[in-house]
Amino acid sequence: MTFRPFAYTALAVLLSACSNQAGIDVANIESKSGGEITQSQRAWYWADVVDQQPLSAYDHVKLSNQTSYHSEYHWQDGVLSEVVRQGSRIEAKGRERQSFRTHLRFDSQGQAVYQQDKVDQQVFPLTPDAIADIKQQANHVITTLLNSKSSRHLIQGFWDGKQFLSCHRRFHYALDSDSKATLANKATPTYVAGLGYTTSQQVALKQILDIDAQRDTCLEPQVLLEK
């Protein structure tokens, strides 16, 4: 199995976020990453912020009901301006998997001025509650990242039983003893995602988001907005 890491940088994701926002100094942009796991979902988060104000954010979410999706969010002057979400879910009646793509644009007051919800090539209107839920999820991504413990971030890589190949830096790290114990009985090689800390030589995973021996690629922000 050949693993394909990626190098996530602020600039790579920032290009689309800043194209419509003049006067932003790239040097002031802070890139954040994180995630969370609950009884109903596993989530990976990325964002670029300036002075605690969001510019752009991305997520990858897996729900317990077999729904999974990627989202791309953009803000203008601190107000959510555009959202694109793409994924798939199980249709309730026929139990068949459906693809979906949702696209929203908002004015400076936060009102939706454009909406499209496409499910298997059919277009449906979004309810006010659905729009409000998407806006809340966008804010949740930013709130989660801004409130995360200092220097704690998303870590992805592949564990071979001895070393951890980081997706972010393409570098082999040792794991701390607690992380090794957590992965001791897992099949190797395996993809691992978690929240934790990285030093020059070692990775410490404080919370595991996912372990998947079938995955050979790293998750990264998905640019969904068509230019």
N, C-alpha and C positions, 0 to 999 in steps of 0.2 A: 504493500500500500504506500503510495506517495502522498505525503502531506503537503498542502499548499497554504502556507501562512500568508498573512498580509501585513502591510505596514500602514497603520492608521495614523494620519497626521491631520492637524487642524486645517492646513492649507488645502488638502485634497477635498475635504467636505465643505470647506468654507467658500469655495469659488461660486457656487450657486447661491449661497446665502447672502453674500455681499454684493452680488452683481447689481442689485437694486437699492443698495444702501450706501450712498456716497459719504465720504468723510470718515470711514472707519479705518483706523490704523491697525493693520494686521498684527503688529507687535503687542497690541492691547488685548488680543483675543485669547481667551482661555478655553482649552478643550477639556471636556470632562467625559468620563465614562463610568458606567455602573450597571445596576440591574437589581432585580429582586425576585424572590420566589415565595409564593403563597400557596394555599390549598388549591386555588383555581388557575394559577398561571406561573410561567417562568418568563422573565423579561430581561432583555439586553438593552441598554440605553447608551446613547452618545449625544453630546451637545457642544455647541460653541457659544460662549457668553462673553459679554463685555461689561465690566462693572456690575456683575450680577444680573444683567439684563440679557435675555436669550436672543440669539440671532437665528439659530437653526437647531433642530434636534432630529434624531432618528431612533427608531426602536425596532426590535424584533420580538414578537410575543407569541408564545405557545400556550393555548388555553387547554384546560382539562377536558373540554367538550370536543376536542380534535380540531378546533379552529386555530389557524396560525396566520400571522400577517406581519408585513413590514410597513412602517409609516415614515413619512418625511414631513417635518413641520417647519414653518418659517414665520418669523415675527418681524414687524416693522415698527420701530420706535416703541418697543415693548408690548405691542398688541399683536396677537396671533393674526396672521394675514393669509396663510394658505396651508392646506393639509392635503396630502395624497396618501392613501392607504391601499395596499394591495395584498391579497391573500386568498385563502380557501377555507371552506367550512363544510360540515356535513349538513345536507338538506334534511329538514325534520321529517318529512313524510316518506320520501323514497330512500333515504339514507345514502344518497349519492353525494359525492364531493362536488361542490360548486366553487368556481373561482369568482372573486369579486374585486372591484376597484372603486374606491370612493374618492371624490375630489371636491374640495370646498375652498372658496375664497371669501375673505371677510373684509369689510370696510374698516376705516379707522376707528369706528365706534364698536367694532366687534360683531356687527350684523352680517349674516351670510348673504352675499350678493351673487354667488354662483354655487350651484350644487349639482352633483351627478353621482348617482349610486348605480353602478353597472354590475349585474349579476348574470353570468353566463350570457353575455351580449344583450341582455334586456336591461333597460334603464328604468329605475324607480325613483320616486321622490324620497327624500329623507325627512323624517318627522322632526319637529323641534326638539324632542327629547333625545333623539339620536345625535343631532348636531351638538346639543349641550354636552352629551356624554363624550364626544370626540374632543371638544374644547377642554373638558375636564381632564381627559387623559393626556392631552398635550401639556397642560399645566403640571400634571402629576410627574411627568418625566423630568421637567425642569426642577420642581420642588425636591424630588428625590435626589437628584444629583447635587443640588446646591446644599442640601442638608446632610449629605454623606460625610462620614468622618474624614478628617484631613488626610490626604494622600492615599486613602482607600479607593481603589479603582477596579474596573473590570479587567480580569486576567483570563486569557484564553491560550490554550496550547495543547500539546500532545505528550502524554506521559508514557514512557516505554518501560517503566519499572525501575529505572535508575536515574534518568534525567528528564527534565521538563523542557520541551522545545516551545518557546514563547511565540505566539502568533504576532505579537506587536513588534518585537525587536529581532525576531529570527535568531534567537540566541538560546543556547542550552543553559538552564539554571538547575541548581539543586533545589529540592523541596525541603521545607522545615519538617521537623519530626511529626508534628500534628497532621500536616497535610499528607505525609507519607502513610501514616496510620489510617487515614480516611480512605486512601486509594489502595491499601495493601492487598485487598482481595478482589480488585477489579481486573478484568481482562486487559491485557496490554498487546499492542499499543492502543491508546484510547484518547479521544478528545475530551478535554476538561475545561469547563468554564466556571469561574467563581469570582468572588469579591475578596480583595486582600491587598497585600503590599509587596513591592519588589525592591530588593537592594541590588547592589552591583553583581552579586553572585547567587542570590537565593530568592525564592518565591514562597510567600506564606499565604495560603488560601484560608480565609476566615469563614467563608460561607460558600458552599458549592451550589452553583446554579444548574449545571448539567454535566452528565458523564455519558458519552455516547461512543462506543467502540466502532460503530458503523460510519461515523462522520470522518471525512478526510479533509475537510476544508474548515476554515475559520469563519465565523459570522462577522459581517462588517456592515456599516451603514449603506443602505440601498438608496441610490438616487432615483426617484420615481417621477419627479416633475419633468415634464417634457418641455424643452426649451424651444 
